[in-house]
Amino acid sequence: MPTQQRVRRIFEVLTRRQTDLTVLADDVYKPHNLSAILRTCDAVGIGRAHAVTPTGGIPTYVATSASADKWVDLDVFDDIDVAIDGLQAAGMQIIAAHFSDEAVDYRDIDYTQPTTVVLGNERDGVRARAAARADAHAIIPMLGMVQSLNVSVAAAVILFEAQRQRRQAGLYDRPQLTPEVMNEQAFRWLHPHLATECDLRGHPIPWLDMDGEPIADGSSDGAWAQSFTS
């Protein structure tokens, strides 16, 4: 049985999830880099990230993520256009971390708008197709001899600037998830095996009581979710 402290912590995290802020990793093929990016995503309140891997498959996670893959969902695509099409359809501005004549300081971007940050691998950076489809290019000014940062470090720099702007705008003070979505995500984190069984049997995800346990009679109490979104 989960402790009430753990249940509260999970719902507090879910109230700060930013559904309109995400990243798109463009062929970030080193597993430790992708894992580190996901760790940063969780730290700034991103619950869903995206990755394009032309060779197919999902990179293997490593300890660098501190199990962040348990807390951040990853949608994997094999085509950059399909990924960007979906994100733009959701109303996202596409910001590529990419050096170009049009690139601006990453701090000059308005991240309070629905935003996807596109990140490329260390060898090639953001590829030409992704850069061409971006609404803007952002760079991190480098004042030393080294001209670029590790992609996971660059992700952290940009995303924590996004967090700063969003905190200042009060976007973390207003839950973006509905009580239903919050309850379902909490259930999947607290009871992963039961969630899998519900999926296999086609059963709806039950509401959780104040102890983080499923409500057996199927009633839609949702005390935790309701308390954090009311």
C-alpha positions in Angstrom: 0.0 0.0 0.0 1.4 3.4 -0.9 2.0 5.9 1.9 -0.2 9.0 2.0 3.0 11.1 1.8 3.9 9.4 -1.5 0.4 9.8 -2.9 0.4 13.5 -2.0 3.8 13.9 -3.7 2.5 12.3 -6.9 -0.5 14.5 -7.1 1.5 17.6 -6.3 3.8 16.7 -9.2 0.9 16.2 -11.5 -0.6 19.6 -10.7 2.5 21.2 -12.1 2.7 19.2 -15.3 3.0 21.5 -18.3 1.0 19.9 -21.1 1.9 22.6 -23.6 5.7 22.4 -23.1 7.7 19.6 -24.6 10.9 18.6 -26.4 11.5 16.8 -29.7 14.8 14.9 -29.7 15.9 14.8 -33.4 18.1 11.6 -33.7 19.6 11.9 -30.3 21.0 8.4 -30.6 23.2 8.2 -27.4 21.0 6.6 -24.7 22.6 8.5 -21.9 21.9 11.8 -23.6 18.2 11.0 -24.2 17.9 9.8 -20.6 19.4 13.0 -19.2 17.0 15.0 -21.4 14.1 13.1 -19.9 15.4 13.7 -16.4 15.3 17.5 -17.1 11.9 17.2 -18.6 10.6 15.7 -15.4 12.4 18.4 -13.3 10.6 21.2 -15.2 7.2 19.6 -15.3 7.1 18.1 -18.7 5.2 14.8 -18.7 5.5 13.8 -22.4 8.5 14.1 -24.7 9.0 13.1 -28.3 11.9 11.6 -30.2 12.7 10.9 -33.9 14.9 7.9 -34.5 15.3 7.2 -38.2 16.7 3.8 -37.6 13.7 2.8 -35.6 13.2 1.6 -32.0 13.5 3.3 -28.7 17.0 3.9 -27.3 17.8 1.9 -24.2 17.6 4.0 -21.0 20.5 4.1 -18.6 21.0 5.0 -14.9 21.6 8.7 -15.9 17.9 9.2 -16.1 17.4 8.4 -12.4 14.4 6.4 -13.6 12.9 9.5 -15.3 11.5 7.2 -18.0 9.0 6.1 -15.4 7.6 9.6 -15.0 7.9 11.0 -18.6 6.1 9.4 -21.5 8.1 9.2 -24.7 6.5 9.2 -28.1 8.9 7.8 -30.8 8.6 8.6 -34.5 10.6 7.5 -37.5 9.8 10.6 -39.6 10.5 14.2 -38.5 7.6 15.6 -40.6 5.0 13.4 -38.9 6.3 14.4 -35.5 6.3 18.1 -36.3 2.9 17.9 -38.0 1.3 16.5 -34.8 3.0 19.1 -32.6 1.9 22.0 -34.8 -1.6 20.7 -35.0 -1.6 20.9 -31.2 -0.8 24.6 -31.5 2.9 24.4 -30.5 5.5 26.8 -31.7 8.6 24.9 -32.8 11.8 26.3 -31.5 15.0 24.6 -32.8 18.2 24.8 -30.8 20.1 25.6 -34.0 22.8 28.0 -35.1 21.8 30.1 -38.1 21.8 33.7 -39.3 18.3 34.1 -38.0 19.0 32.5 -34.6 18.2 34.5 -31.4 19.4 34.2 -27.8 17.4 31.4 -26.2 16.3 33.8 -23.5 14.5 36.0 -26.0 12.0 33.2 -26.8 8.6 33.4 -25.2 8.2 30.0 -23.6 4.9 30.9 -21.9 3.4 30.1 -25.3 2.8 26.4 -26.2 6.3 25.3 -27.1 8.3 22.4 -28.5 12.1 22.6 -28.2 13.9 20.7 -30.9 17.3 19.3 -30.0 19.7 17.5 -32.3 22.6 15.1 -31.6 26.1 16.3 -30.8 27.6 15.3 -34.1 25.1 16.8 -36.5 22.9 19.1 -34.4 19.3 19.6 -35.5 19.0 18.3 -39.1 18.2 20.5 -42.0 14.6 19.4 -42.4 13.7 20.0 -38.7 15.5 23.4 -38.8 13.6 24.4 -41.9 10.2 23.6 -40.3 11.0 25.5 -37.1 9.3 28.8 -36.3 12.5 30.1 -34.8 16.1 29.2 -34.1 17.6 29.7 -30.6 21.2 29.6 -29.6 23.0 29.6 -26.2 25.7 32.2 -26.4 29.2 30.7 -25.9 32.0 33.0 -24.6 34.8 30.5 -24.6 36.7 28.4 -27.1 34.2 25.6 -27.1 31.4 26.3 -29.5 28.6 24.0 -28.3 27.3 22.3 -25.2 26.4 18.6 -24.7 22.9 18.2 -26.0 21.5 17.2 -22.6 23.2 20.3 -21.0 21.8 22.5 -23.7 18.3 21.0 -23.0 18.7 21.8 -19.3 19.8 25.4 -20.0 16.8 26.1 -22.3 14.2 24.2 -20.3 15.0 25.9 -17.1 14.7 29.2 -18.8 11.3 28.1 -19.9 10.5 27.1 -16.3 11.6 30.5 -15.1 9.4 32.3 -17.5 6.4 30.0 -16.7 6.8 30.3 -13.0 6.9 34.1 -13.3 3.7 34.0 -15.4 2.0 31.7 -12.8 1.6 28.8 -15.1 2.6 26.3 -12.5 -0.1 27.6 -10.1 -2.9 26.4 -12.3 -3.2 22.7 -12.9 -3.4 21.9 -16.6 -4.5 18.2 -16.2 -8.2 17.4 -15.6 -9.1 15.4 -12.5 -9.7 12.4 -14.7 -6.3 12.5 -16.4 -4.5 13.3 -13.1 -6.2 10.3 -11.4 -5.4 7.9 -14.2 -1.7 9.0 -14.3 -1.5 8.6 -10.5 -3.1 5.2 -10.7 -0.6 4.1 -13.4 2.4 5.2 -11.2 1.1 3.8 -8.0 -0.4 0.5 -9.4 1.4 -0.3 -12.7 0.5 -4.0 -12.6 -3.2 -3.2 -12.0 -3.1 -0.6 -14.7 -1.8 -3.1 -17.2 -4.5 -5.6 -16.2 -7.2 -2.9 -16.7 -5.8 -2.2 -20.2 -5.7 -5.8 -21.2 -9.2 -6.4 -20.0 -10.6 -3.2 -21.4 -11.6 -2.0 -17.9 -11.7 1.7 -17.1 -9.0 3.0 -14.7 -10.7 3.3 -11.2 -10.6 6.4 -9.1 -8.2 6.5 -6.1 -9.2 7.1 -2.5 -7.3 9.2 -0.1 -4.9 6.3 0.6 -4.1 5.9 -3.0 -6.0 2.7 -3.3 -8.6 2.0 -6.1 -12.2 2.5 -5.1 -13.7 -1.0 -5.4 -17.3 0.0 -6.1 -16.4 2.0 -9.2 -17.7 5.3 -7.8 -16.2 8.5 -9.2 -15.1 10.0 -5.9 -11.6 11.0 -7.0 -10.9 12.7 -3.7 -7.2 13.4 -4.3 -7.6 14.6 -7.9 -10.6 16.8 -7.0 -8.8 18.3 -4.0 -5.8 19.4 -6.2 -7.8 20.8 -9.1 -10.7 22.5 -7.3 
